[in-house]
Amino acid sequence: MVRKRIGDMLREEAKPVAREELPVTAETNDKQENGEVNEQLQSMNISATTSKISTEVETAVDELKKLLETAQKTETSLQGQIADLKSQLQEQKKLTKELQTQASHDKQLKTQLEEAKETILKLAEVSSKPTATETSLQAQIAELKPQLQEQKKLIKELQTQASHDQQLKTQLEEAKETILKLAEVSSKATAKVSAAKKQSSLVPAKSIRTEKLPNYSDPSERPNTTITNKDIGWFD
């Protein structure tokens, strides 16, 4: 827009200045005076036109300077925004990578937790079977059942808190220890039952010894149980 205005002004300056026609009257003196007047009028018109063009050019230059400053400020602002966006993009990439690693780790922990749960359920099923020959084993199983319930409850809590890695690791170790204890108790119980059955099948009923108890119905036959001074080491 500013360039068009400057071009229009330059074209107007290049055009010849039209001479104004002076009215012819009966009182005009001669042609020389008319020529001088025309020259003065032409000089005045050229000066006015030049002044007008100069003012408009200065105005156009000021507008161009303002537009240039605005463009420079806009460019600086856009460069700053681009730098901020690049920084945010790098942070988003880093965060995405961390989340992917975290998701993979959580998946592994969930798999291990499910395997531990299945093992606990199998051991609980074996331990819950009563044994008629070993009362002590039944007592041990009765003591382990509350622990098993606690472990089931713990597993359920672990499933709802799978995002906390450290807690999952600690609770998983506890579950493993419980599994080992249950396996050890189950193994001992099985060994004791087998040994008891084997021993009961090997010992015949007639081999049991019955010793005759002494008869102290007669007072004279009872042993003397009085403690003397000699027995306790008392000396006068």
C-alpha positions in Angstrom: 0.0 0.0 0.0 2.8 2.4 0.9 4.8 1.6 -2.3 1.7 2.3 -4.4 1.3 5.7 -2.8 5.0 6.6 -3.4 4.7 5.5 -7.1 1.6 7.6 -7.6 3.3 10.7 -6.1 6.4 10.2 -8.4 4.2 10.0 -11.5 2.3 13.1 -10.5 5.7 14.9 -10.1 6.9 13.9 -13.6 3.8 15.3 -15.3 4.2 18.9 -16.7 2.5 21.5 -14.7 -0.4 22.9 -16.5 -0.3 26.5 -16.9 -3.3 28.3 -15.6 -5.0 30.5 -18.2 -5.2 34.1 -17.3 -8.3 36.0 -18.3 -7.8 38.4 -21.1 -9.0 41.8 -20.4 -8.8 45.1 -22.1 -6.5 46.3 -19.4 -3.6 43.8 -20.1 -0.4 45.6 -20.9 1.7 43.3 -23.0 2.9 39.7 -23.6 6.1 40.1 -21.5 4.1 40.8 -18.3 1.9 37.8 -19.0 5.1 35.6 -19.4 6.5 36.7 -16.0 3.3 36.0 -14.3 3.1 32.6 -15.8 6.6 31.8 -14.7 5.9 32.8 -11.1 2.7 30.7 -11.0 4.5 27.7 -12.4 7.3 28.1 -9.8 4.8 28.3 -7.0 2.9 25.2 -8.2 6.2 23.1 -8.5 7.3 24.2 -5.0 3.9 23.2 -3.5 3.9 19.9 -5.3 7.4 19.1 -4.2 6.6 20.0 -0.5 3.5 17.8 -0.6 5.4 14.8 -2.1 8.3 15.2 0.5 5.8 15.2 3.3 4.0 12.1 2.0 7.4 10.3 1.5 8.4 11.1 5.0 5.1 9.8 6.3 5.5 6.6 4.2 9.0 6.1 5.5 7.8 6.4 9.1 5.1 3.9 8.4 7.6 1.5 6.9 9.9 1.9 10.0 7.0 1.1 12.3 6.0 -1.9 10.2 9.7 -3.1 10.3 9.9 -2.7 14.0 6.6 -4.6 14.5 7.8 -7.3 12.2 11.1 -7.6 14.1 9.2 -7.8 17.5 6.9 -10.5 16.0 9.8 -12.5 14.7 11.6 -12.3 18.1 8.4 -13.4 19.9 7.9 -16.3 17.5 11.5 -17.4 17.9 11.0 -17.5 21.7 7.8 -19.5 21.3 9.5 -22.0 19.0 12.3 -22.4 21.6 9.8 -23.0 24.3 7.9 -25.6 22.2 11.1 -27.4 21.4 12.0 -27.6 25.1 8.5 -28.9 25.9 8.7 -31.4 23.2 12.0 -32.8 24.6 10.4 -33.0 28.1 7.4 -34.9 26.6 9.7 -37.3 24.8 11.6 -38.0 28.0 8.4 -38.4 30.0 7.0 -40.8 27.4 10.1 -43.0 27.6 10.0 -43.1 31.4 6.3 -44.1 31.3 7.0 -46.8 28.8 9.7 -48.2 31.0 7.5 -48.0 34.1 4.6 -49.8 32.3 6.9 -52.6 31.3 8.2 -53.0 34.9 4.7 -53.0 36.3 3.7 -55.7 33.9 6.5 -57.9 35.1 5.6 -57.3 38.7 1.9 -58.2 38.0 3.0 -61.4 36.3 5.1 -62.4 39.3 2.3 -61.5 41.6 -0.2 -63.7 39.8 2.3 -66.7 39.9 2.7 -66.2 43.6 -1.0 -66.1 44.1 -1.5 -69.4 42.2 1.2 -71.1 44.2 -0.3 -69.9 47.5 -3.7 -71.2 46.5 -2.3 -74.6 45.6 -0.4 -74.9 48.9 -3.4 -73.7 50.8 -5.5 -76.4 49.2 -3.0 -79.1 50.2 -2.6 -77.7 53.7 -6.4 -77.5 54.3 -6.8 -81.3 54.0 -7.2 -82.7 57.6 -5.0 -85.6 58.8 -6.6 -88.0 61.2 -3.3 -89.3 62.6 -1.5 -86.1 63.4 -3.2 -83.6 65.8 -0.1 -81.4 65.8 -0.2 -81.0 62.1 -3.9 -79.9 62.3 -2.9 -77.3 64.8 -0.1 -76.0 62.5 -2.5 -75.9 59.6 -5.0 -74.0 61.8 -2.3 -71.5 62.6 -1.4 -71.1 59.0 -4.9 -70.5 57.7 -5.1 -66.9 59.2 -1.8 -66.2 57.6 -3.1 -67.5 54.3 -6.1 -65.2 54.6 -3.8 -62.3 55.3 -1.8 -63.2 52.2 -4.9 -63.3 50.1 -5.9 -59.9 51.4 -2.4 -58.6 50.8 -2.5 -59.9 47.2 -5.8 -58.0 46.6 -4.2 -54.8 48.0 -1.2 -55.4 45.8 -3.3 -55.6 42.7 -4.9 -52.2 43.5 -1.4 -50.6 44.2 0.5 -52.0 41.3 1.8 -48.6 40.4 4.0 -48.5 43.5 7.1 -50.4 42.6 8.8 -50.4 46.0 5.8 -51.6 47.8 5.2 -54.3 45.3 8.7 -55.6 45.7 8.5 -55.8 49.5 5.1 -57.5 49.5 6.2 -59.9 46.8 9.2 -60.9 49.0 6.8 -61.5 51.9 4.6 -63.7 49.7 7.6 -65.7 48.6 8.6 -66.3 52.2 5.1 -67.4 53.1 5.2 -69.8 50.2 8.4 -71.3 51.4 7.1 -71.7 54.9 3.9 -73.3 53.7 5.8 -75.6 51.5 8.1 -76.6 54.4 5.2 -77.2 56.7 3.4 -79.3 54.0 6.5 -81.3 53.4 7.1 -81.9 57.1 3.4 -82.9 57.6 3.6 -85.4 54.7 6.8 -86.9 56.1 5.4 -87.2 59.6 2.2 -88.9 58.4 4.2 -91.3 56.3 6.5 -92.1 59.2 3.7 -92.6 61.6 1.9 -94.9 59.2 5.0 -96.9 58.6 5.9 -97.2 62.3 2.3 -98.3 63.2 2.4 -101.0 60.5 5.8 -102.3 61.6 5.2 -102.6 65.5 3.1 -105.8 66.3 0.5 -105.6 69.1 2.0 -108.5 71.1 5.4 -106.8 71.4 4.2 -104.2 73.8 5.8 -104.9 77.2 3.6 -104.8 80.3 5.7 -104.5 83.5 4.3 -105.7 86.8 3.8 -102.8 89.2 4.9 -103.4 92.8 2.2 -104.1 95.3 2.4 -101.8 98.2 -0.9 -102.8 99.8 1.0 -104.3 102.8 2.5 -101.4 104.9 5.5 -103.6 105.8 6.5 -104.0 102.2 6.6 -100.3 101.5 10.1 -98.8 101.3 11.2 -96.3 103.9 11.1 -92.8 102.4 12.1 -90.9 105.6 14.9 -88.4 104.9 17.6 -88.4 107.6 20.2 -85.8 108.6 22.8 -87.9 106.8 20.8 -87.7 103.6 20.6 -83.9 103.6 24.2 -83.5 104.9 23.3 -82.2 108.3 25.9 -82.5 111.1 25.7 -81.4 114.8 
